[in-house]
Amino acid sequence: MSDSDASGRASVLAPLDARIADLVALYEDLHRHPELGFQETRTAAEAARRLTGFGYDVTTGIAGTGVAGVLRNGAGPVVLLRADMDALPVTENTGLEYASTVDGRMHACGHDVHVTCLLGAADLLAAGRERWSGTVVVLFQPAEEIGSGAQAMLDDGLYSKGRVPTPDVVLAQHVAPFGAGLIAYCPGACMAAADSLEITFHGTGGHGSRPETTVDPILMAASFVQRVQSVVSREVAPKDQAVVSVGSFHAGDTANVIPERAVVRLSVRSFDETVRTAVLAGIDRIARAEAAASGADRAPETEVLDSFPVTVNDASTLHEVNEQFVELFGAERVFAYGPASGSEDAGVLATAAGAPLYYWWLGGWDPEEFRTALAAGRLAQDIPSNHSPRFAPVARPTLTMGVQALTVAALNRWGRSPARGGPPCGA
């Protein structure tokens, strides 16, 4: 980066110190008021209100609750920055002063951090527009947790109806349970494809005292739950990765009645389409085989509840943005991390645009607590993960670094644009 580019970056970031207290208050307010997927009306209204104040052209109601802000600022690439808004059906157990005020709902995955950081970056980019040339799109997406929010926005004409210009790059981040002040990245496939399935096993009900007159769907489904683990252990090569986890099992209402059906819900994670296809086929085969072995008259039924694609980082974009991260934060705070078996739908926005994606992880846990747990070899025991009722990112320095990361990632693309004069770096 040239001295002039570094000076421009510093100028754009400079107002953050004066704005951080307001962003902390926003984060705490969002955390108090979590909203589930496609119900994010309060969060969306606050995002739209602030974006309007920053001078963005704002579109609301995309796929119900999605919000997009567009700031056109001369010739140059279109950069899309994305944050997800939805919370989870989790009862909070953090003890925070600003804990959720909504029973059974919590920002247990840090989307309140994401919204706050993106609004902070949108503010800085608007205030510092004399330092860059191009178009920024800031997208507040609903329903990431159920895997349908990004596609719903696309289906509602996000690009096709010109609600926002088609981006040249898509950038996003996710807060994670490692030390605040750190950024982690993964080249290539960084997050798994995910398929959530509901399998209904049909039996013949009857009195618990006369099981010989029934076809027991509980026994059928229980046998399936045990046997389905062999798909990964015996059908997926050690060099490949896959996860099959059963998260829900429902059958019957009372002790002395064998029910008519049992319903199992499970999650499948994979990084390769061939592996994914084989795993899903194995699950279906075992479900049908267990039903046949039990003498069921009716084959099990499988419903796909949600599906996420593999999230794949573009190598060139990752390298270029990481150069800026290292310059700003220091090499010791930017590190490589292996692929995560969690899943995301941000890549859908990039794929639909034919644009590269870079998706990185932002440390959010208290740094001292993280170091202590790491030194003791107790990360899994002492540091709650995303979706835990105890997941509680610290506001500082998480928000500061998150705003800075989104801002410099956007500036990087405009700084490498031919519109700034000369060829892109590396050409």
N, C-alpha and C positions, 0 to 999 in steps of 0.2 A: 504494500500500500504506500502511495506517495505521501509526502508530508502534508500536501493540501487535502488529500482524502482523509488522512488521520485527523487533521484539524476540523474538517467538516463533520466527521463522525462525533468528535468531542463536542462540537457546537450543538449538534442535534440532541445529544444525551444530556447536556448541561442542565436543562431545567428539571430533570428528574428529582434531584435532591429536594427541590421546593414542592414537588407534587407527591412525594412518597407518603406523607401522612394522610393525605386524602385517599390514596390507593389502599392503604392499610384499613382505613375506615370502610371503604367499599368492600374489600375482601371480607371483613368481619360481618358486614351487613348481608352479603350474599350467603355467607356460611350459615347465618341465622335463619335464612329463608330458602331452604332447598326446594327445588321443584323437579318432578319426575319428567321423563321424556315426553315431548309434545305438550307439556303443561307449563313451559317456562315463561309464562306471560310477564311476571314481575321482573325477572332477569332481563328478558328481551326489551321491556319498556325502558329499563335503566340504561341498557346499552344504546338503544336508539336515541334516548334523550341526550346522552353524552356525545355521541357521534354528531348529532345535529349541532350541538354547541361547538364542536371542533371544526365545523365547516364541511362535513362530508355530505354527499348525496345519499340519503338513507332510504332503504326499502325494508318494510316490515312485513310480517305475515307470510314469509316464504315457508312452505310446508307447514303452515300453521303458526309457528312461533319463531322461525328463523329470521335473522336480521343481517342485512348486508350494508356496509358503508363503502362508498367509492369516492376517492379523491384523485381527480385528474390534475396532473401537474406538468404538462408539457410532454415532449416526445420521450419515449423510453419504454422499457418493458412493463408489463402488468404483473405485479407481485400480489399474490393472495396469501394473507395471513389468517389462519383459522383457529378458533377456540370452540370447544364444546361446552354446553351450558347445563346439562341435566345432572341431577343427583340420583341417589340410589334408595331403594326401600330398605334402609338399614336404620336401626335405632342407635343413636349416638351414645358413646361411652368414653368421651375424651376428657370431661371435666373442664372444658374451656369456658371462660366467661361468656363467650359469644357462640356457645353451642346451639345446635338446631332448636328452633322453637316449634317445629312441626313433628308430631308424634310419628315414629316409624319412618322418617325420612332424614337423610343426611348427605352432605357432600363428602362421601367416603372415598372419592376417587380424585379429588382436587380440581374439579372443573370450576370451582369458584376462584381458584388460583389462575386458571387459564383465562377466564373472562377478565379478571382484573388486570393481568399482564397485557392482554391484547388491547384493552382500553387505554392502558398507560402508553403502549407503543403507538397506538393511533393518535393520541394526543401529541406525543413528541414529533411524530412524522409530519403532522399538520403544522405544528408550530415552527418546524425547521425546514419547511418546503423549499426555501431558497437554496438549500444545500443539495437537493437532488432533483432529478427530472424523470418522470414516468407516471405510472398510475398505481395506486395502492388500493386493494380490496381487502377490507377487514370483515370476516365472516363469523357470525355467532350461530353455531349449529345446534339444533335440538337433537335429542335422542341418540346420542352416540352409544350409550350403554346397551341399547337393544339392537344396534347395528343397522338401523334403517334411516337415521337422520340425514346423512350426506346424500344418499340416493333419493330420499324424499325431496330434498331441495333441488336436486337435478331434475327430477320428474316434474317439479313445479316450475321448470323453465329458468333455472338459475343462469345457465349459459344460453340455452336455445331461445329464450324470450328476451334476452338482452338485459336481464335484471342486473347482471354485472358483466363487465368485459371478460372474455375468456383469458385466463391467466397464462403467463409464460413460465411461472414457477409457483409451486404451492409449498408453504412453510408452516410447520406446526411444532408444538412441544407438549410434553406431558410431565407433570410433577411426579417424582418418584421417591421411594423411601430410602434415599441415601443422603449424605450430608449436604445441607444447604450451602451454596457457594460452588457446587460442582456441576459440570455438564457431562453427560455420557452420550456416546453415539455408537451406532452399529452400521457398518457398510452393508449394502445389499438387503436381503430379507431380514428385517429387524423385528417384526412382530408377526405372529402366526395367523394363518387363516383359522376361522372358528365356525363351527356348525353346532347349533343347539337343537337337539332333537327331542321330541316327545313320542314315546312308543307305548301304545296301549295293547296290553295282552288280554285276550278274551277267553274266559273259561265258562264253567257251568256252576252256578252257585248252589248252596244248600246248607243243611244243618252241620255245625261243626262236629257233632257227634257221629255223623255218617259221611266221612270224607270219600268213601268208596262210591257214593252216588254223585260225586262232583268231579269237575276238572278244575283243579285249584290254580287260579291265576297268580296267587301270591308265590307259591312254590315255583311256578313257571318263571315269573319275573325275577325271583331271587336267584334262581339258577342262571338266568341270563346275566344278572349283575356280576356274578362271580366269573362266569365264562368269558364275558366280553373283554375282561382285562387281558386275555390271551391274544387279542388282536395286536396289541402293542408289543407284548413280550415275545410272541411267537411268529408274528406275520410282518413286522416292520424291522428292516435291517438295522443293526446297531449304528451304522453310519447315518441313518435318517432319524428324524425326530417326529414324534407324535405323542399326544396325550389323549386319553379317554377317561373322563371323570363323571360318575353318576352323582348328581346333586339333589335329586328328588325322587321319592318313592311313595306312592299313595295307593292304598287299597283298603276297602272295608271300613265299617263304622263300629263294629262291636265284636266282642271276643268269640262268640259262639256261632257266628255266621260266616261261611266261606263266600266271598263276594263273586260277582259276575266278572269283574275286571280288575286289573292292576295297571297303574300308569307310572312309567319311569321316564324321568328327564335326565339327559346327559349332555355333556359338552365335549366336543372333539376339536383338537388343535393340531395343526400341521403346517409345514413350511413348503411343501412341494405338492403340486396338483396330482401327480401320479400316486403319491403316498396318501393324499386325502381321498382320492377315489377308491383306493384299495381298502382303507380303513372303514369308510362308510359302507362299502360292499360287505366287508366282514361283519360289521354290526348287524346289518340286515339279515345276513345269512344265519348268524347265531340266534337272532330273535325268532326267525321262522323255524329253525331247527328245534329250539326249546319248546315252541308251541306244538310242533309235530310230535316231539318226544312225549309230551304230556297228553297227547290225544285230543288236542283242542280241535273243535269243528271249524274254527275261524282263524285265519292268519292274523298276526298282529298288524296294527296300523301305525305307520310312522309319519309324523308331521314335522316339517322343518320350522322351528320357531324363529330363528334368525341366523344370518350367515354373514361373516366378515371375510373379505379377501386377505391374502398376504399383504403386509405393508412392506414396500420395497423402496429403499433409499437410492437416489441417483448418486453415483460415485463422484461425478464432477461437481455437482452442487454441494455435496457433503464436504468435499475437499476445500472448495473455495470458501464456504461459510466457516468451516473450522479454522481456516487461516485467520479470519477475523476474530473468532472466539479466543484463539490463542494470543493474538495481539492484545486484545482487550482484557482478558481474564488471567492470562498466564498459562503456560503449557501444563503446569502441575494441577490445574483445575479442570482440564478437558481430557477425558480418557475414553478409551474404547471399551465397549461392553458387548457381551454376547447377545444373540437374538433372544427376545423375550417371548414366552409362550402366551402372554396376553394378546389381545387383538384390538384393532382400530379400524375406523372407516374413513380416515382422512385421505387415504390413498385413492379412494373412489373419486374424489374431487380432482386429483391430478390425472388419473387415467382418463376420465371423461374429457379433459382438456388437452390430452396428449402432452402434458407438461411434466417436468421432473418434480420429484418430491424430496424434501429433506425433513425428517421427523426426528427430533432429539429428546432426550430426557433431562429434566431439570431437577437437581437435588432440592429436597424440601424439608428434610428432618433436621432437628437441632444438631449442629455440628459436633458438639461435645458428647452428646448422648450417642451419636453414631460412632465416633472414634472409640468410645469406651466399649460399646458392644462389639465393634470390629476387633479390637484388641483381645477381647475375651472369647472370641469365636461364637458370639451369641446373637448375631444379626437376626436370624430367623425367630429367635425367642423374644428378643427385646425391642425390635423395631417393627411396629405394625406395618403391614403392607397395604396397598390400595385395596379398597373394599372392606377393610377391617373397621369395626365400630370405634376403634381407637386411633384411626388414621388422622393425624393432625399436623399438617405442614406448618412450619413457623413462618410468620409474615416476613420477617427480615432475617437474612438477606434474600429470601426466596423471591419476593416480588421485585426487588431491585434488579436482580440478575435476570429474571424472566423478562422484564420489560426491555432491558438492555439487549438480551439475546435476540428477541424478535426484531428489535429496531435495527441492529447492525446486520442481521441476516437479510433484511430488506434492502438496506443501503448497499450491501455487497452486490446484489444483482444490478442495481442502478449504476453503481460504480464501475461495473464491468460491461455496461451497455455501450455499443458503438455510438449511441446518441451523445455520450459524454465526450466523444472525440477519440479516434483511434480504434484498433481492434480490441476485442475482449482479452483479458489476461490469458496467457497460455497459447494464444493463436499464433 
